[in-house]
Structures are given as structure tokens and as C-alpha cells.
């Protein structure tokens, strides 16, 4: 579906229009092949690049072709049908238009479309920066949620079981997907003010610098949470190894303690002449000897902290 949005500095709100005009923002969500062909024809776009925009796993990058600049990025996407926690977004900056192509609805854009954040489509550079800032903020909100969940598991480290470990692995996978999307995006964001990709005024340059800083902070935050997860997994592994070693030590001690009376009982079960076998105190003596030997072994094991 293709929607045309338009707003000037004199307009009170963002509005939809029926036709192409200078300063329009064209937003295409899951466009069909015919709609893609129409966009290529209307705005003289590079067909190969727009085909790349249909790949759900397309990586962020920057390209220039046919008099337009193509900015591939990715945004957080939780309703995944594919094995990815982010979805692709292409932003095309032309001479007189801004075009966005997404394979899914972009939740972060609801703020713009519902009028919660004012945009002016005729100010292309500011619109581009606002879009990227909204996506960066969406990543930040997702990271805040993940950080709280990870810290919650970290607080009960000794109670973490297989289910919690599986959840941490899912968090780690999500964070890796985010980092894979954020780092190349951050790289081309730093190139925008240097490469004459769009006309930037003084306040636009300042906004762009703030955007790059915010994006870098999100990358660092994602890496920090990843490191925390790795530390938790390392701690859990050490705790489980320690528990296993303790269990093996206890089982070894019990085996030794049970072997002593078993050996003595085996001797007195033989069909040969044995000491004190005619004595009426033989059984009590054997039991007493076992208790003494077991007590001595227990004392030795306890001194060596084998319990």
C-alpha cells in the first residue's frame, strides 16, 4: 500500500494527498510488484536497489543512484515471522520527495502518522533525521526492556535453571540482531554530513550530530547488555560446575563409607574359619568395628572439607 503525506510549515497537521507533488513523503508498506514498478516510473528510481528493498534480510547501507540517495536501515520488529528481531526499511531522498519502503508496518512511525510528533515533509533533511531519531529511540526502549529482564535474572543467579538459560539465549540472539543492524547504520550516518547526500543547514547538522551520538550510545548499550548476559551465563556455568563437583564428592565419600562395612560383611560371609565366629558377641563386635571405622573416616573427610 502506498500513501502520500504532505505538510508545509504553514499547515497545522500532516495530511494525505492523492497525487505526487514537490515536498511529498511517499510511504509504501509491503508494496506489490505493480506498485514498485509505479514508484520506479514516477520517481525515476534504480530498479535493482528497489528489488533489494524486498529482501527481508537486507543489511543497512548507503547508496547513490539515478540522482537519488538510498539509505537502508533496520528497525525493531517483535512480530517476527522470520528468524530476525529487526525488519528492513529503505529511505530514498530525491530532489523533491522522500520515499520510505517497508515490508511491514513500522510501529515507530505511528508517532508521526498519529500527529504525536510534528513533521514537515517539505523539509526533507529534518524529516529524514526525525525518522532515524524515532527508530533509534525505538531501539533504546527495547534495550531498556531487555536490560530490566536481564538484571532480574542476574539478581537470582543461583536460581537460574534451563528455562532461564533458554530465555537468556533468546535475549542474546535479539541483541546480536540489533547490533548487526545498528553498527552499519551508525557507519553511514556518520558519512551523511560529509558526503553531500542532502542539503543540511546549521540546525540540521547539529541534529545529525546528536543522532549519531544517540545511535552510538544505543550500540554501546546493546553491547553492555550482551556482556552482562555472557557474564551471567559464565556465572551460571561456574555454579553448575561447582554443584556437580560437590555432588560427585559427596557420592564418592558415601561410596567409600559404604564400602567398608560391605568388605567386613563379605569376609564374615565366607565359608571358612574366621576369628571370633563362635563368640556370642561377634555380631556386636562387627557392628562396633564398623561404627568406629566409619566415624574415623568421617572425621578425616570432614577435616579435609570433602563434605
N, C-alpha and C positions, 0 to 999 in steps of 0.2 A: 504494500500500500504506500502511495506517495502522497504527502501532504505539503502544501506550500504555506509557509508562515511569513508574515511581514509586519514590521513595526519601525517607524521612524521616531526620532526624539520628540516629535510633536504628538504622537499617538499615545493614548492612555494605557493601552494594553496590547498584547500580542494578538494578532488576528490571522485567520486563514484566508487565503485568496485563491481564486480559481485558475489564474494564469501566471505565467512567468513574468517577472519584472525585475528591474535593477534593484539590488539590495535584498533579494528574497532569500529565505532559508528553506531549502528543499530537504525534507526529512523522509527517507524511504526505509520502511521496515519490512523485511522479508519480501523484497520486490521480486516479481515474476520475471521471466526471460523477456517478455514483451516490454515490461516497464523498464528493465535495464537498457534495452535497445532504444527506448524512447528517451531515456536520460542521456545516452551517448549522442543521440541525434540532436537533442535540444541544446545541450551544453558543450558539444564537441569534446567529448572525453575520450581517454585512452581505453579501448575495449579490453585489452589484456589486463590492465590494472583493475578494472571493474570486475572482471572474472575472478581475480584473486580475492576480491571482497566477499565472494560467495563461499570461500573456504573457511569453515568454522575454526580451523587451527592456524589461520594466518598469523604470522608474527608481526609485532609492531615495527614499523619502519617509515621512512620518508622518501617520497619520490616526486619528481617534477616531469611533467609531460604535457604536450598539447596546450601550453600556456596556462596550465593549472597545477597546483601543488596538492599532493595526495599524502595525507597523514593517517597511517594505520596505527591504531591503538587497541587496547582491550579494556573491558570494564568488568567489575564483579558481577557474577551471574550465578544465583543459587538454584534456579530451577533447571538444573542441567539434565539434558538427555544424553549428551556426550560426556566423555570422561575428561571434563575440564571444569574448572571453577570460574573461568572468565570467558567472555564472549567478544568477538571482534567488532570493531567499529571503524569505519572509514570516514574521514572528514576531508572533503575536497574544497579547496579555496580557489575560486575562479576570480576573474576580473570584476564581475558584478553579482556574484552569488556565493552562497555557502551551501554545500551539499553534504548530508550525512546519510550513510548507508549502514544499516544494522540488520543482522539475520534474526534478531529477537528484539522485543521491546526493551528499551533502555530505561530501567527503573529510575536512574538518577535524573533523567530528563523530565520527569514528572514535575519537578520543581519549576522548570521553565514553562512547560506546557500548561500547568495549572495556575500560572501567574504568581507563584510564590517567590520567584526570583525574576526580576525585570531584565529583559534583554532588548537590545536594539539591533535588528537584523541588518540595517544599513551600515552599522559599524562592525565590519567583518572581523577585524583583529580582536576587538573586545569580545565579540560573540564566541570566537574560537577559544580565547583564553578562559571565558566563563564556562564553556563546555568542558574543557580539560580540568578546570578547577573543581567542577562538580564531580567529575569522575574520580579525581584524586581524593576528594572528601568522602566519596562512597567507599573507596579502599580504606581510608582511615577509620570510618565507622565499623567496617567489617573487622579490621585489625583490633579495634577496641573490644569487640565482642569475643574474638578469639583469645585475646590476652587475658580477659577475665576467666574464660573457661580453662585456659592452661594454668593460671595461677590457682584456680580452685583445685585442680588435680595435684598441683605441686604442694598445696597445703596438707594434703593427706597422702603423702608419698608412700608410706608404709602400708596403706590400704589399697593401693593400686593393683588391680587384677587384670586378667586377659581382656575384659571388656573395655577398661580404661586405656589399656595399651593400644587396642584397636582404634579407639577414638583419637588418641594422640597421633597415630599414623595418618588418620584422615585429616587431622589438622595440618600435619606436616605436608601432606600432598597439596592441600589447598594453599598453604603459604608458598610452596615452591612454584605453583602455578601463578600466583600473584607476583612473586619476584621475577619470574620469567617474562611477565608482561610489563612490569614497572621499569626494569632496568633499560631495555631498549627504548621504551617510551621516553625515559629520562634523558637518554643519549640524544635523541633527535630534538627533544625540547630545548636542549642547550644550543643546538645548531640553528634554531629558528631565528633568534635575533642577529645571528652572524651571516646568514645566507641570503638575505633579501627575499625571503619567501612571502612576506606580506609587508604592507606599509605599517610601521609602528611609530606612534607618537611617544612623547616623553612618558606620559602616564601609562601607555601600553607597555613600554619597556620595563617600567617598574613593576607592573602587574605580572609580566612574563618572568621577571627575576624571582618574584615571590612564588610563582607557580613552580618554577624549577626547584626552589628551596623546599617547598611543601612536598613535592614529589620525591625529592631525595630523602626527606625525613620519613616518608612513608616506607621507602625502600629499607632504610635503616631500622625502622620499627619492625618490619616483617622479618628481617634478618635476626633481630634481637629475640623475637618470639621463637623463631626456628632454633636458635641457640638454646633457649630455655627448654624447649621440648627435647632437644638432644641431651641436655643435662639431666632432665627428668628420666629419660629412657636409660641413660647411663647409671643414674642412681638406683632405678628400679632393678636393673640388671645386677648391680653390685649387691643389693639387698637380697634378691632371689638367690644369687650365688652363695651369699653368706648363710642364708636359711638352709640351702641344700647341703652345704658343708656341715652345718650344725646337726642336721638330721642324720647325715652319714656317720658323724662322730658318735652320736647317741646310739645309733643302730650297731656300730662297731663295738662300743662299750657293752651294750646289752648282750651282744653275741659272745663276747669274752666271758662275761659274768655267767651266762647260761651254760657255757661250755664246761666250766669247772665242775659243777655238780653232775653234769652229764658224763664226764670222764670217770669220776669216782663211782657213779652208779653203774657204769659199764664194767668197771673192774669187779664189783661185787655181784655182777650178774653172770660172771663166768663160772663154768662147772669145774672148778679146781679148788684146791685147799687154799683158803685165804686167812689172813690174821684175824683173830677175834671173831671168827664166824660162828663159834659155839657160844659166845658170850651173849647173855640176855640184854646187855647194854650196847650191842653192836649198832643197831639202827639209830639209837640216840646219839652214839658217838659219831656216826657218819654225818648225821644232821648237824651236830655241833661243829664238826670239822668244816663242813660246807659253809656254815654261817661265819666262822672265823675267817676262812679264806676269802669269802665274798666281801666281808667287812674290810679286810686288809686291802683287797683290790679296789674297793670303792674309795677308801681313804687315799690311796695312791692316785687314782684317776681324778679325784676331786682336787688334790694338791696340784696336779698338772693342768687343771681347768679343762678337762675333757668332757665335763658335763655341761 
